[in-house]
Amino acid sequence: MKIRNGFVSNSSSSSFVITNKSDKDLTLVDFVKENPQIIEWFVGNFEWHKNDFHYTQENLLESAEKNNKTLKVGENPCSFGDEDGTLIGEVFDYSLRDGGNSQNFEWKMTSCRGCSAEELFLEKLELEKLFSEEDEAEDEGEKI
């Protein structure tokens, strides 16, 4: 019997456009600082990371600093993947897929290598369900 030793991965990488909506060039560090919900979403949606203290906003900022890039005014093509071996690559590969926006940024996925169309569709349905449940919970809280 053969036994494989070493790292085995089902890796993926995703391409995105991060749009800088401000009137000046910003950086990946600025993006991470403005969007702490990204790491919160990642940890909340991947159970095996809940007790792993590596997945924090502080560590994500450190990874952004090490892999920093300028995000010029307008659209900026970017690629992130868990195969990068960086925290920012792993977190952004999964967390930015559904798109989003904040005060100075907007992002959307343009392609995904290693992701099947079915996986992306199921992931989108799961996210829609999650956000729908959160909205319902907020609505219930407002009625009280």
N, C-alpha and C positions, 0 to 999 in steps of 0.2 A: 504494500500500500504506500502510495506517495503522500507525503504531508508537505504542504506548502508553508514555509516560514517566511515571515515578512508581512508587509502591508498589502492588503487587498482592498480595493476601493471601487465603489460604484460612483465615480466622480462625474461632476457636471460643471459646466460653466455657462454663464448667462451674459448676454450683451444687453446693455441698457443705453438709454440717452438720459443724461442728467442735464436738465435745463437750468441755467443760472438766470433767474428772473430779475436780479438786481441790476444796478447800473455800474457795477465794478466787478473786476475779476475776484473770485473767491477760491477756496481750496477744498479739497476732500475733508480736511480737518474741520473747516467751517460747516460743511454738510453734516458731519457726524455730531458736532456740537449742537446744531440746530434741530437734530432729529433723534433724541434719545429714545424715542418710541421704537426705533428699529431694533435695538438690542433687546428691549423689553418684549417685543413681538416674537423675536427668535427664541428666547429662553422660554416664553410662555407656550410656544407651539411645538417645541421639541423636548418632551419629557426628560430625556436622558441628560439634558443640560441644566435642569433646574437646580441641582445641588453642586454644579461645577462652577467654582468661583472664578474660572478663567473667562467666562462669558459675562463681562461687566462693561459698563459704559467707559470706565477708566481704561480698561484694556483695549477696547475698540478704538478709543482716541489714540492710544499709543501705537496701535497698528496703523491707523490713518496717518499718523506723523511719519512712521517709517516708510509708508507707501504713498506719501502725499503727492498730489498732482493739482495743477491749476485747473479750475473750472471757469473758463472764460464766459463772459456774458453771452447768452444764447445756448445752443445745444452742444453738448459734449458727449461723444460716444465713449463708453466705458465697458470694460469686461471684467467680471469677477467670477471666481470659481473656487470650490472647495479644494480643487487640485492645486491652487496657488500655494497652499501651505501657510497661509496667513489667516489671522482671525477675520480681518475685514473681507477677504475673499470668500471665506465660508459663510459668514453672516449675510453679506450683501447678496451672494448668489441666490439665497433662498428668500431673504426678507424684502428685496426690492421687486420681486417678480410681479406683484399685483399692481405696481405703480403707486403713486402718491404725490403729495405736494406739501410744502411748508411755506413759510414766509418768503424765502429767497430761492427755493428750489422746486422743481417738478421732475419726476422720474417715471420712466416706463420701460418695460422690457421689450427688446426688439428681436431677440432670438435666444434659444437655449440649446446647448449641445449636451446630450446625455439625458434629456427630458423627452419623454414621449408625449404626444398630443393628448393622450388619455390621462397621463399623470397631471399635466397642466390643467386640463379641464376639471378633473376631480379636485385638485388643489383650489381652483377658483371657486367651485361649488362649496367646498368646506369653508373657505374664507367668507363667502357671502353669507353662509349660515351663521358663522361666528359673529359677524358684524350685525346681522339681523337680530340675533339673540341679545347682543349688547345694547342695541337700540331699544328693544322691548324692555330690557331691564331698566334702562334710563327712563323710559316713558313711565314705567310703574313707579319708579322713585319720585317722579315729578307729581304723581297723583296723590301722594301721601301728604 
